Amino acid sequence: MSDRRTLPEELRGSGEVMRVAKSVADLRAAPDGKRDRQMIFGEDFRVVEVRGDWAYGCAQKDGYAGYLRLADLETRRKPTHFVSARSSHIYPEPGFKSEAITALSFGSQLEVATEDDRFAELASGGFVPCPHIAPIDQLFDDPIEVAERFMGVPYLWGGNSIWGLDCSGLVQVALLACGVGCPGDADMQQASVGVAIGDNVKPQRGDLFFWKGHVGLIRDENTLLHANAYHMAVVDEPLDQAIERIMAQGDGPVTGRRRFR
């Protein structure tokens, strides 16, 4: 059975790759439909069909298919840097007292034209503080270090940005920043990320624990780091307490454990 979250085989590789031109854009199941996931500034989206004000295609980072508003896309630029800080802004001039014109989430992709010791000028116009960016090919070593940047960020179903994310969104941003391929939804992650490990294996930093419809990252052998609707935020929680609480609220036991390296 086909999965609507991926492009049909006959459409893969077709169309035009464009980029997201706003801080965050909702990737929807249908035009004006529910939000499945989100994409952030500078990310690539392959457009295979245009339906009125909507573009159908998939996110290049993971192949997740859906609809973006056509107005949220622009001609693709080759990114040279990404936002490595928790968040940043684009300014109209190289000065922190100027009024910011766009907010940027961690992971936003940018094409830098020139830079000095304070600001980088973007090829598309505007300036971003140099301490907030890193070369596009610079990877993090530890997904927990990345996930910790989102501590306290509000829970948002389908969210993928500093303004809100869900359990699988947190895992995806953490793993992709470390160069580990990771799909967008928890069931996809449980099926494909790393290798399965047994219940008898001692948890280690970076392991993934899965429940029905939920996923979290092991911060240390006794702590789970996850975005969840109970706390409505990204939090750390004693692992045993989280397992007991999730069971008590009717969402069942741990259904899988995976280690990505």
N, C-alpha and C positions, 0 to 999 in steps of 0.2 A: 504494500500500500504506500502511495506517495505521501510525503510530508509537506504540507503547505509552507513550512518554514524554510524550505530549500527550493531553488529554482528547478522547474522541470528540466530533464536532461537535454531536451532540444533547444533550450534557451541559454544554457551555460556557455559562456564565452562570447555571446553576441552582445550587441548594444554598445553604448558609450559609457566610459567611466567618468563620473563627475565628482565633485567634492561638496561636502556640507558647508554651507556659507553662514551659518548662525551658531550661536553658542551651543545649543542642543536642539535636536529635531526628533520628533516621535516617529518611529518606524511602526506602521500600523498593519493590521491583518487585512484591511480593505480600505478603500477610500472613505474617509470619515469614520473608520472602524476603530476598534479598541487598540490601545497601545500594546504592542508586543515587547519592543525593546526601544532603545534610543541610540542615536548617533551624535557625535560631538564635532565641533568645529574642525574642518580640515580632513575628516575621514572620507575615504573613497567609497562611492556607491555606484554600482553598475546599473545603468538604466537600460532595460530591455524593451520597455513599452511605456508610452505616455497615454494616460486616460484623462483628458480634460486638464484639471489643475494638479493631477497626481502623476508621479513617476513610479512605475513598478520595476523592481529589480532586487539587488541584494547588496549587503555590506561586503566589501572586499576582504575585511579582516577575518570574517568567519563564515561567509556564504549565507547568512541569515536573510531570508527573503521577505519582502513586504512592500508597503507603499510609503513614500515620502512626498511631502508637498513639493511640487516643482519649484516653487518660489524659494525653497530652502536650499536649493542646489545652484552651483555655478561651475564654470569651466575648471577642470582639474589643474592643479599646480603640483609640481613635484616637491614634496616636503623635504626640508633640510634639518628641521628641528622639531621638538615636541615640548609641551609644557610639562616640566618635571616637578614643579612646585604643586602644592595642593590645588591652587587656582591662581589665575593672573588676570590681566586686562590688556586690551589693545587701546593705546592712547593716540590722539591725533597728532601729537608732537612729542619729542623726547624730553618730557618733564612730568614728574609725578603729581604736580599740581594741576595739570590739564585734566579736563573732564573725560573719563574713560568712555569709549564708544562701544566696546564689546567685552563681556566677561568670558573667561576661558577656564575650562575644567582641566584638571590633570589629564594628560594624554592628548590634548588638542594638538593638531599637526599644523606646522607653519613653514612657509617658504621665506627664509631670511635673505635679504639682498645685501645688507651691510650691517656691521655692528661695531660698537666701541666698547669701552669698559663698563658702560651703564645701560645702554639701550640697543636693541636690535631693530633695524628698519625692515619691515616686511615688503616683499615684492608687490603685494596687493595694496600697500598703503598702511600707514599706522606704525606704531612702535610698541615693543614689548620689553619689559625689564630683562636684561641679560641673566641676572641670577635666577630667573624663573624658567629658563629653557635649557635644553641639552641637545646635542646632535641626535638626529633621528635614529642612528644605529647604536646609540648608547643604551645598554640594557642594565636592568637591575639584577642583582644576584638572589634576592630574597623576596618572595611574594608577600610574606608577612610584613616586611618593611613597607611595601607599597600599600597593603591593605590598612595598615595602621594610620596612614595619612587620612583615611576616611572615617576615623573614629568620631562618633557623634553625628555623622551625616544622617539626615532623615531617611527612613525607609520609604521607597517609592516603587510600586509594582511596575516592573519593566524598566526601571531607571538605570542609567549607565553613566551618571555624572556626579560631580561634587554637590549638586543641588538635590540629589536623591538617587538612591539605587536599591536594588533588591538583592537577595542572597546570591543569585547566579551572576548578577552584574558585578558585585564585589569580587567574586572569584575570578571572573573573566579579566577585569582590569588588572588585577594583581598578577595573573599568570602571563597575560600578553606583554606586560611591561618587562617580564623576565625572558621573553622570547619563547614562551611555551604556548603552542597552539591550544586554543580553548573556545568551544562554541558558546552560544549565548544563554541556553537554558539548562537547568539543573539535570534534567533527564538526559540531555545530550552529553553533558559533562560526565555523568556517571557511566555512560556508555563508551567514552572515548579518551578521557584524559588519563595519561600515565598508565599504571597497571593496578589491578585490584590487589588488595592485601587482606589477609584474614583477620578475624576477630582476635586471634591470639598474638598478633603482631603489636608490639608496643608503639603507641602513637608517637610521631615525631613532627617537629616543626614543618609546616607546609602541607601535611597530609590533608586530604579532603574527606569529610564525613557527610554522608547523604542520608536523608530521610525522604519519605514520599513528598515530593514537591519542595524540598529544602536542601540546602548545602551550606556547609561552613568550613572554615580553615582552622587547622590546629595551630595555635600560637605556641604552646608548649604542651607537654604530655597531659597536663591537667586543665588546659584552657582552650575554649572554642572562641574564635573570632568570627562574627557573622552579622549580616544585616537581617533583621527579622521583624515581623509584624507585632510580636508581643511587646518588645521594647520600642518599636517604631523608630529604630535607629540602628546604626552600626555599633555593636558593643562587644566586649569580651565577657565571657561567662564561664564559670567552672564547668568543665566538660560533663561530669557526672550529674550536676544540677540541670544542665541543658537537656541531657538525655532523659532524665526523669520528668522534667517539665513538659517536654514535647510529647512524651508518651501520655502524660496525664491529661493534656489538652486534646487528646484524641487523634494525634497525627502519627502514632505508631512508633516502632523501634527504628534504630539505625538500619538502613537497607543496603548500605555499601560503604566501603572505605577504599580510597585510591591514593597512590603515591606517584607523583609526577616525575620523580628522579631518585 
